[in-house]
Every structure is written in structure tokens, then in C-alpha cells.
Amino acid sequence: MDAVGRLKEKGVKVIFVLGGPGSGKGTQCANIVRDFGFTHLSAGDLLRAEIKSGSANGTMIQNMIKEGKIVPSEVTIKLLEKAMLENGNDKFLIDGFPRNEENRAAFEEVTKIEPEFVLFFDCSEEEMERRLLSRNQGRDDDNIETIRKRFKVFLESSLPVIEYYNAKNKVRTVDAARPINEVFESVKIAFSSFDKKVTTNSPGNSSFWRLCWQKLRRRVPVTVAMTASCGKEAPKMDAFGRGYRCFRR
């Protein structure tokens, strides 16, 4: 039996965990593992472990990274597939993957698995920036310019993935700007209704995500549209090109 057949036979359930850098995904994944019995898989950790193993596959991955090339989706997916098959659990949190629409399509094509839902940690750029700067002081990549580039990449690459699953009513959004314990209370609500429709605000109902999607497609200034909708003076633009005060209602 091939890997796809074994995954199907095992009855694997997958939840994608997405959120910008500094949104608190890792902390909340640890809480979910503790309270709900999931296994946490990080695509980045799996790639690093494969490199460290010294295998031919690991050497190939290391060389691609050194050459500035993107590791093919299929390579990462095979590592995820292997980890799910080797683990005795049948419930998995996949953290930070898929990073883009190509990742998403490839994962579903290779594994024949659709996630139960996508857990999206929604956090303002201002708060994520504050967290990253406070915890990464002294590092070469902790400057504001680099951090904002990471935010921009996340927004442009991950938004289509979130929109895709939102159209299938599979996105569960959590306000991640709050204290850790408050965030986890919202996470618990999402997981307690695992097989039911959750009434949390989805990106499809969020003016921020809707307007960002329009911006990416049409390059329409977001601040003007948000100001008109909320009737407030245009606030300072952040790295996403959005008016933060209008969104944080």
C-alpha cells in the first residue's frame, strides 16, 4: 500500500495553522498539543532535521537553500507525509504550511487530504513587530525593515490560501493580539466544536482581509476605502498598507 493509502487507512486529520511572524503560533500549538492531543508538525523543523540527518535528501535540501533556491513543495510534503505515517497519532497540527497557493494545491494533490480547518492567528502588524523586536534584540534580522518585508511576504503569499479555504467555510480566525491565555480561550472554542460550524469572524467577513485582497488584485489604496467605511480620519499606514485603527474596531 502506498503512502496515500496508508494515510487514508489511518484516518489522518490535519489542521493547518497560519499566522504572521510573531503572531504566537508556536505558543498556541503547544497548548493545543497539551489539551487536545494533537501532534505538532513544523515544516521548517522537518527540513532542518532532514539536513541534520546527513541523508542524500538532506544534502539536496541544504544545497538548494545555499544556492538561494526554493525547496520544491513535493519535498516538504513528503517529509510531512513521512512524519504523519511514523507517528502513532492520527491528529496533526501543521504549522506554517502551506505558505502559498502552490503549496496548498500540491499538498492536497500528493496526500489526497484536505484540512479539517485552517486555524488563523490574526494579529496586527504593529503588535507582531513589537513582539519580534522585543524577543530578537541583538540579532541581525531584527531591524524593522527586515521584519516588515517578512510581513509583506506573509500577506501576499498566504492570503490566497486563507481566501481559498474561507470559501469552503474552513477558516477559524482567532484574535491573536490579546494575552496568551485569552487567545487560547478562543482556540478552545474552535476545537471544542471540531465538527460544527464555528461562529468566529472569518477573513471573508473581515473588512481588512477583503480590502487587502482587493488591493493585491487591483492595487487600490486600502486606507481610503477603510476610511470611507468607518467614517474616521485616515490613520498612519502600516507595512501592510492598511489603516490599523480602522481595522481594530
Residue pairs with C-beta under 8 A, 6 or more apart in sequence:
1 9
3 81
3 82
3 85
3 111
4 110
4 111
4 112
6 85
7 81
7 84
7 85
7 111
7 112
7 113
8 112
10 84
10 85
10 90
11 90
12 84
12 90
12 91
12 92
12 113
13 90
13 91
13 92
13 116
14 84
14 92
14 94
14 113
14 114
14 115
14 116
15 38
15 91
15 92
15 93
15 94
15 115
15 116
15 117
15 118
15 119
16 94
16 97
16 98
16 115
16 117
16 118
16 119
16 161
16 165
17 25
17 28
17 29
17 93
17 94
17 95
17 96
17 118
17 119
17 121
18 25
18 96
18 118
18 119
18 120
18 121
18 158
18 161
18 162
19 25
19 120
19 121
19 122
19 123
19 176
20 121
20 123
20 125
20 128
20 150
20 151
20 154
20 155
21 128
21 132
21 147
21 150
21 151
21 154
22 123
22 127
22 128
22 129
22 131
22 132
23 121
23 122
23 123
23 128
23 176
24 121
24 123
24 131
24 176
24 180
24 183
25 95
25 96
25 121
26 95
27 180
28 121
28 174
28 176
28 180
28 183
28 184
28 187
29 40
29 93
29 95
30 40
31 184
31 187
32 38
32 40
32 93
32 187
32 191
33 39
33 40
33 93
35 188
36 91
36 191
37 89
37 91
38 89
38 91
38 92
38 93
39 87
39 89
39 91
39 92
39 93
40 92
40 93
40 95
41 80
41 83
41 84
41 92
41 93
41 94
41 95
42 95
42 96
43 76
43 79
43 80
43 94
43 95
43 96
43 97
44 96
46 76
46 79
46 80
46 83
47 61
47 71
47 76
47 79
50 57
50 58
50 61
50 79
51 58
51 59
51 61
51 62
51 65
52 58
57 75
60 75
61 71
61 75
64 70
64 71
65 71
73 98
73 102
73 103
73 106
73 107
74 106
74 110
76 97
76 103
77 106
77 107
77 110
77 111
78 110
80 94
80 97
80 107
80 111
81 110
81 111
84 92
93 119
94 115
97 103
97 107
98 104
98 106
98 107
98 161
99 157
99 158
99 161
100 157
100 158
100 160
100 161
101 157
101 160
101 161
101 164
103 161
104 161
104 164
107 113
108 114
114 170
115 165
115 170
116 170
116 194
117 165
117 170
117 171
117 172
117 190
117 198
118 161
118 162
118 165
118 170
118 171
118 172
119 172
119 174
119 187
119 190
120 162
120 171
120 172
120 173
120 174
120 203
121 174
121 176
121 183
122 173
122 174
122 175
122 176
122 177
122 203
122 206
123 175
123 176
123 177
124 177
124 238
124 244
124 247
124 248
125 148
125 151
125 238
125 239
125 240
125 242
125 244
126 238
126 244
127 177
128 147
128 151
129 144
129 147
129 148
129 151
129 239
132 142
132 147
133 142
133 144
133 147
136 142
141 147
147 239
148 239
151 239
151 240
152 239
152 240
155 212
155 240
156 216
159 209
159 212
159 213
159 216
162 171
162 203
162 209
163 203
163 204
163 209
163 213
165 171
166 202
166 203
166 204
167 204
169 197
169 202
171 202
171 203
171 204
172 190
172 198
172 200
172 202
173 200
173 201
173 202
173 203
173 206
174 183
174 186
174 187
174 190
174 200
175 183
175 186
176 183
177 248
186 200
189 198
189 200
190 198
190 200
203 209
203 210
204 210
206 247
207 226
207 229
207 246
207 247
208 226
208 242
208 247
211 220
211 222
211 225
211 226
211 242
212 222
212 240
212 241
212 242
214 220
214 222
214 225
215 221
215 222
215 241
221 241
222 240
222 241
222 242
222 243
223 234
223 235
223 237
223 241
223 242
223 243
224 234
226 234
226 242
226 243
226 246
226 247
227 233
227 234
227 243
227 246
229 246
230 246
230 249
232 245
232 246
234 243
235 243
235 244
235 245
235 246
236 243
236 244
237 243
238 244
